[in-house]
Amino acid sequence: MAVRLETHVAGRIEDYALIGDMQTAALVCRDGTADWLCLPRFDSHAVFAGLLGTEEHGFWRLGPARAEGTEPASADRRRYRGDSLILESEWDTPRGTVRVTDFMPPRDGAPQLIRIVEGVSGRVPMRSELRMRFSYGRVTPWVHKVDNRTVAVAGPDSVWLDTEAETYGQNLTTYSDFTVGPGDRVAFTISWQPSHHEPPALPEPENSLEATESFWREWVEQCTYHGPYREAVVRSLITLKALTYAPTGGIVAAPTTSLPEEIGGVRNWDYRYTWLRDAAITLSSLLRTGYREEARAWREWLLRAVAGDPENLQIMYGIAGERELGEAELDWLPGYENSTPVRVGNGAANQLQLDVYGEVTEALHLAHMTGLTRNDYAMGLQLKLIEYLEKHWEEPDEGIWEVRGPRRHFVHSKVMAWVAVDRTIKLVESGDVEGPLERWYELRDDIHRDVCERGYDKERNTFTQSYGSKELDASLLLIPQMGFLPPDDKRVIGTIEAIQRELSTEDGFILRYPTEGEDAGVDGLEGDEGAFLACSFWMADDLAMIGRVDEARQLFEKLLSLRNDLGLLAEEWDSNLQRQVGNFPQAFSHVPLIDTALRLTASGAYVG
């Protein structure tokens, strides 16, 4: 039987669903194609890299059979099964209705991606097309049969396919053609295993499905938030849990690399690592919604990663605490919608970002205040971080946005240095540790005075991006949220209103800072980017804090409408193209969604 491999074009970013096992994750498009999967970890080489290339770089499509030369049909309906990470997609065809259930069971052995086809009505012809490529699509594996199991081997990796359906190979692809009627269930499982090990155990798809559903149901039951935005909050919490690397407690910023901040542009970065900033704010959201175990695991991860060397604190680490994250470009991948380069690793790991000290200290402070079990080493680390800041807070840095231009005295970095000192003072005042209070009182006052004198534009009544600059920066919205100044301070209100005027898109969302199009701007990069969703949530927070709660609620609910049909958000929103851009799903978008929901609920801003 001659089979022609159909060309698959990656979908829009919001067309994807996330499934994962808290060690890695896959993205599944509306047409039933898994276009992204790294095995065995988030930061491993991709087995399916079609998201950043073509069908030649690996994918797995499972859906209704179609006539040769026609595009695969998108599912007519899809949803997560309840409060879980189990994806259900349904197609209505002229011959009947079929459902595909995709999930990755929390790992107890080999990592697995399981896909169960279920006939709903009629008799529907189905096709599975599996093209495995190792090393981000660069390496074609040796595919062969072992005891009626299909295995793909390349170097240290092997991926095993198990199914009761008949399979055959053609065009360097593994196919299966079959038909399902009402109640029929046909399962497919791929499992990763080091190639020098024994084959992985035979999968038990139905038992794994039941166990996966039970895991998520029990985990969600721990959530202490029961406000009006619970659906959005719970979906965001599930997403954050999915981005947590279970063996260590490290939290990735996103499970993808090089999804562009501008379609066709060069702002493409690898987010499959643990940023201290992102992880710290994630910890904050988890603590405030009842998830203490995740907070404890992250604190332990932090202590291992930083070890005895806080003076060389990195802004990011590997998910097991690795320090070397060398950046490279994969020139054989054409990029998502021709957005190049495709990068792996991240050179920003070697930057100086003084704000990180504040975020980490704030997270440790919150953990302490919410009763997380005392950890003397964590308290000692906090004191060492302040000793470092005493010597270095006056230095310029690359700032929260990881600019690749010259270092500057970013106002947000100085504010977060103030936060680090302030929270450590509170720790000492509580009597839990000892420290030079009088010296640190003076340090806190010095930083505060420096910011208010050098980072504030009196003529425009606004704080600025950096000392001596006229530019604005959305990170300034965190000034009242961090307690640096009260919300009713005229300088705070002036800054909020200036950002609304100068950094707002036509549809009311917030840019991080001005970019210069074809010319390199403050960040040292060419091109533009979309509205940064975290900044837009920060604006909603600030509006609520200054009493403009109706406006805050309207902005928040407008942001909720940007989520895809499954409740997921990328990093940014392109107001011109009206689509999500940047790595997906993005922890730094889902965390402030949770925070804003909690703030609006507390303020009574919701109108049901």
N, C-alpha and C positions, 0 to 999 in steps of 0.2 A: 504493500500500500504506500503510495507516494504521499509524503507529508511536506507541506511548505511551512516553514517557520514564519509566523506573522510578525511584522514589525510592531513593536510596542513603544509608544511614546509616553514618557513619564507624565503623570497627571499634574494638575495644579497642586500646590503644597497642601491646600485645605482639602483636597480629595483623598488624603491619606488618613488611615486609622493606625493607632499605635497598639501593638500587643507586645508583651514582654514577660520575663521571668525574674526581674530584679537582678539580672546579671548581664543581660543584653536585651535587644529589642528589635522588632521588625516593623516596617511600614507596609501596609496593605492598601492598595488603591481601590476605588469604587468598582473597577472592572474585575476585581478578584486577583490582581497581580501583586505579589510581594516583590517590591522593587529594592528593598534595602534590608540587609541582615548581616551583622558582623558576628562571627563565632570564634571563640566561645564567650568573649567579653564585649562590652560596649566599644572598647578601643581596639579590638582585634581587626584584622583585615576583613573586608566585606566578602561574603560569598555571593550575595546579590548586590550588585552595584549599578543596576539599570537606572536607578534614580539619578545618577550623575553621568549617565552615558546612554547606551542603547541596549537592545536585547542581547548584543554580543557580550555584554559585561555582567550578565547573570540576572535571572528573575525566575519567579514561579507563578504561573497563572493557573487558576482553577476556576472554571465557570462553564456556562452552557456552551456547547459546541456551536460553531458558526461556519457560514459558507466561506470558502477560500477567498481571500482578498478583502473581507469585510472587517471592520473594527470590532474588537470585543465590546460587548454591551455592558454598560454600568448597571450595578444592582439597582433595582427599583426601590428597595428599602434596605437600610442597615441601621444597626443599633448595637450598643453594648448590652449584654444580658444583665439587667439590673445594675447594681453598683459593683461592677466587676470590670476586668480587662478582657472579657470573652466577647469577641466580635461575631455578630450574626448578620450575614448579608443574604438577601433574597432577590431572586430574579423571577419575573413573570414572563414566560415565553409562550409562543403559540401552542406548544405541546404540554404546557403545565407549569407549575411553580416548584422551584428548588431552593434549598437553603444551604449555605456553607457556613460552618462555625469554625473560626480560627482562634487559636490561643496558644500560649506557651506556659506549661505548668511550672509553678515554683520548683526550682531545681532540687532534685535528689538523685544525683547521678549525671548522666549525659544531658546537655541542653537539647530541648526538643521544640520543634514547631509542628503543631498538630492541626490538621484541616479535616473536618468531618462533613461530608456531603450527605444531605438528607432530602429525600423526595417528599414533597408536600402534596402535590396533586398532579394528575396526568403521568406521562412518562417522558422524562427530559433527557436527551442525549447530552453528555458532559465530556469535557476534555481537561486533562492536566498536562501542562507543558512546563517541564522543570529543566532549566539550564543553569547548572552550577559552574561558577567561575571563581577561582581563588585569587587572593592578592589583588582585591579591587578590580576584578575582571581581566586581569593580565594573564592568568595561568589557567589553561584548560586541563582539568583533572583526567586521570585514567578511570573510566567508568566501566564496571564489570559486575557480574553476579557472584555472590558467595552464599550458598545455601538458600537460594531463592530470595535473597535480599540484594538490593542494588546498592553498590558503594562507589563513591567518587573519592579518589585518592590523589593528593598532590603534596609532596614533601611531608611536612609534619602533620598535615590535616587529613581527616577523612570525614565524609558526610554520608550517612546511611539512610536510604529510603525504604520504608516498610509500608506495604499496602496489600490488601487482598485482591485489588484490581490487577488485571494483566498490564504489564508495561512493555514498551519496546523503545529502542533507540534509533534515532535518525537525525541527521543534521546537527550532530553533537548535542542532542537534546533528548531527554527521556520523556516519552509520551504515555498517556493512558486514555483510552476511549471507552466509555461505559454509559449505561443508561440507568436512571433511578426512577422508581415508582413510589407511590405513597407508602411511607414508613421505611423505605429502604435506607440504609446508612452505610456509607463507604468511607473509610478513614485512610488518610495519608499522613505519615509521620516522617520528618527528617530529624536525624540525631547527629550531633558532632562528637567525634572522639579522636584523640591523638592517633595518628596512623600506625604507630608501633604498638598500640594497646590491643587487647582482645576486642571483638565487636561489642558495641553497647547492648544492653539487655533489650529484648523484644519489647516494644511499647505496648501499653494497655490504654488505648485512647479514651474509652468510655470511663474507665476508673479515673484517669487523669483529669477528664473534664469535670467529674463530680468533685474531685479533690480541689481543683482550681476554683470552682465556684464557691466551695465551702471556705477556702482561704480568704477570698475577697469579702465574702459576707461577714465573716468574723472580724476581719480587719476594719471594715467600715463601721461596724457596730461600736467601735471605740471612739468614734467622732463625737465630740461634745457640743458641736455647733448644730443648733436646730432652728436657725432663723429663716427668714423668707427666701434667702438665696441659697438654700441648702443644696439644691441640685448642682448648681455651678461650683459651689465650694467642694462638695464631695468629689465631683469629677476631677477637679484640680488636685485634690489631695491624692486621689488614686494615681494621677499622672506623676506627681512628685514621688510617690512610693515606687512607681515603676522606674523612675530615674535614679533610684538608690541602688548602689551595688551591694547586695546583701552580705557577701562575705566580709566586707570591711566597714560598711557604713558610709563610704564615700558617695557623693551625689553628683552626677554629671549634669552639666548645664543643659544639654540636649543629647539625644542619641544619634545625631547626624553630624556630618561635616559638609561644609562648602555649599549649603543651600544659600543662595545669594541674598544680600540685603537690597540689591538693585538688580532686576532681571537683566542679564547680559553684562553685568559689571564685575569689578574685581574685589569687592568687599565680601570675600568668601572665606570662612574660618572654620576650624575644627573645634567643636564644642563638646567632645566626648571625654572631658576631663573635669576635675573637681576644682572649681574656682572657690576660694575661701569666701569671697563676697556672696556668691550665689548660694553656696551651701549654708552660710550663716543665716541669711534671710529665710532660707527654706526651713532651717531649724526653728526659727522664730515662729513661722506659721504653723508648723507641726506641734510645737509646744502649746500654742494658744488654742489648738483644736483637739487636744487630748492625747497626742502621740509622743509619750515620754521615752519609749524604748528607742525610737528612731533618733531622738535627740541624744540619748545616752551613747548610742552607737556612733553618731557623728562626732561627739566630743572625744571618744576614744580614738577615732580615726585621726582627728586633728592632733592629738597628743603624740600619736605615733609618727605622723607626717612631719611635724615640726621638730620632734625629738628634742635633743639638747641644744638646738641651734636656732633659737628665735631671732638672733640678729641677722640670719640669712633667710628669714621668712620669705617664701615665694608666694605670689598671688594665686597660683594654681599648682596642682599636683596631679599625678595619675590616680586612678581610682583605688589603687592599693597604696598610695603615698609616694609613687615614683617621682623623682625630681627632674629627670631628663626627658623633655618633651619636644625634641628637635623638630623643627618645621621643614617640610619638604613638599614639592609639587608633583602631582601625578599627571604627567603630560600625555598619557595615553587615554585619559578620560576627557571627553569634550565638555563636561560640566552640565549642570542642570540648565536647560534651555540655553546652552552655549555660554554659560557664565563661567569664565575661567579667570585664574587658575583654580584647580581642585587641590586643596591643601590637606595634609595630614600632619599631626603635631601642631604645636602652637608656640611661636617664638616669643609671645607676650609673657611666657612663664618667667623670663629673666628681667622683666620690667620692675621698676620701683613704683608702687602704688600705695601711698601712705594711708589712703582711706581704708584699706583692708584691715589695718590694726584696729580701727574703730568698729568695723563690722564684726570682727571676731570677738572683740571685747564685749560688745553689746550682746552677742549671742551667748557668751559665757555668763554674762550678768543675768540675762533672762533665765537661763537654765538654773542658775543659783537661786533666783528669786521665786521660781515656780517649784522649788523643792526637789530638784533633781539631786540624787545622792551626792554628797560632798566628795570632791576629788581634790586632794591637796596639791597634786601636781598641776591641775588646771588653774588653780589659784596662783601657784607659783609662776606659771607661764604668763598669766595676766600681768603680774608685777614685772616680769622681764620685758614684756612688750612695751610697757610704759617707760622703763629705763632706756630702751632703744629710742622711743619717740622723743624723750627729753633731749637727746643728742641730735636728732635728725628731722624734727618736725618743720624746721625752717628751710629745708631743702626743697627744690622743685622736683616734680615727679611726672609720671605719664598719666596719672589720674584714673578715674573710674572707667573711662571709655577706652583706655589702652591706646592712646594716640601713638602713632609712629612718626610723629614730627618731634620737634624739640621739647624738652621738659619745660614745664611751667609751674608757677605757684597756683595750682588749681584751688579755688575756694572750697569746693566740696571736700577735697583731701584735707584741708586745714580744719574744716568743721568736724570731720570724722576723727581727726587726731584729738580734737577737743572732747568728742564723745568718749574716746578711749580713756582719757584722763578722768573725765567726770564719772564714768561707771566704776573705775578702779577706786576713786575716792569713796564712792558709796560702799564698795566692798570693804574698805578699811574701816569706814565709819560704822559698819555693821558689827565690827569686832571679830570677824572671822579670820582676818589676816592683819599683819602689822605693816605699816609703811610710813614714809615721811610726809605726813599730811600737810604740814605747813608749806613744804616745798612744792607739793603738787597743787595745793590751792593757788599758789602763785603761778605755776605753769598753766593751769586752766585759765586763769585770768589773762595771762600773757597771750595765749592763743586766741582767746575771744576778742581781746582788744585789737590784735593784729588783723583779724578777719574783718572786723567792723571798720577799721581805718583804711585798710589797703584793698579790700575786696568789695567795697560798696561805692556805688556811683551816686553821689548826693544829688546831682543835677537831674538824673532820671529816676531817682528813688528806687534803685534796684541793686541787688548784689550782681556781680559779674562772674563770668566763667573763670577768670584768673586775675591775679593782681595786674593792674595797669591795662586791662583789656576792656573793650566796650561790648564784647560779645556776651550773649546770655547762654545759659546751660540749664537743661531741665533738672539736673541733679540738685540745683539750688532749691527745688521744691521740698527737699528733705530737711531743710533747716528747721521748720517748726515741728516736723515729725520726730526729729532727734532731740528736741528740747533745747536747741541752741538759742532760740529766741521764741517768745510766746506767739501764738497765732495772731493776736491782735496788735502786734508791733507794726507800726506803719511801714517799716522796711520790709517786713514779710509780705504784707498786703501788696506793697508796690512791686515786689519781685514776682509774686503770683500774677498780677495783672500785666506786667511787662512780658512774661513768658506767654501768657495768653495772646497778647498782641503780636509778638515777634516770632514765636516758635510754633504757632498753631497752624495746622493745615486747613484747607477750605471746609473739611467736614468735622473740624473741631478737635482733632487728635494732635498730640504733641511730638515735635521733633526733639532729638537729643540736644542738638546745637546746629548752627549754620554750617552747611557744606558748600563747596565752591564749584560743583559741577565738574567741568573738564580740568579745572585747576586744583592743585593740591591745597586743601584747607588746613585748619588747625590740627587735624588728625594725620596729616601727611599723606593722605590718599586722594586719588581722583574719584570723580563720580559722586552720586548722591545716594540717599537711602530713604527708606520709608519712615513713617511715624513710629516711634519706639513705644510699644504698648505699655511697658512698665511705667514710663514717664507719664503716659495718659492716665493710668490708674493713680499715680502720685498726685496728679492735678485734681482728680476727683476727691482724694483724701484731703488735700489742702482746702478745696472749696468747702468741704464739710466742716473743717476745723475753723474756718473764718465765718461760719454761719450761713453760707450760701448752699444750704443742704438740698434744695430742690434742683439747683443746677448740678450739684455733685451727683445726685441720683440719676439725673438724665444722662450725664456723661457716662456714668458707670453702666447703665443699661444699654447705652449705645455701644460701649465696648463689648458687653456680653453678646451683642448681636453679631460681632465680628467672628465669634467662635464658629468652627465648622459644625456640621450637623451632629458631631459626636462630642462637642464641647471642648475642642482642642484649639490652642493658639500657638502660632509661630512667634518669632521675636518681634516682627514689625508688620505694619500695614501700609501697602502702597495705595495712596489715595487716588492716584491717577489711573492705575490699572484696576483698582477696587479688588485687591487680592492680598493674601498673606504672603510675606516674604521673610527670609532668614531661616535659621535652623529651627527644627520642628520635631515634637512640641518643645516649647521653651520654658524651663523652670522659672526664668526671670520674668515671664509673663503671668504664669499661674500663681506665683507667690503673691504679688500685689493684688491680684484678683481676690484672693482669700482675705488679705488684709483689709481691702476696701469694703468688702462685704461685711466683715466684722465691724468696721467703723460705722458704716451706714446703718447697720442693724442697731448698734448701740445708740446712735443719734436719733433713731426713730424716723429716718428719712424715707423708709420704704412706704410706698402707697400701693396696697394690693388691690 
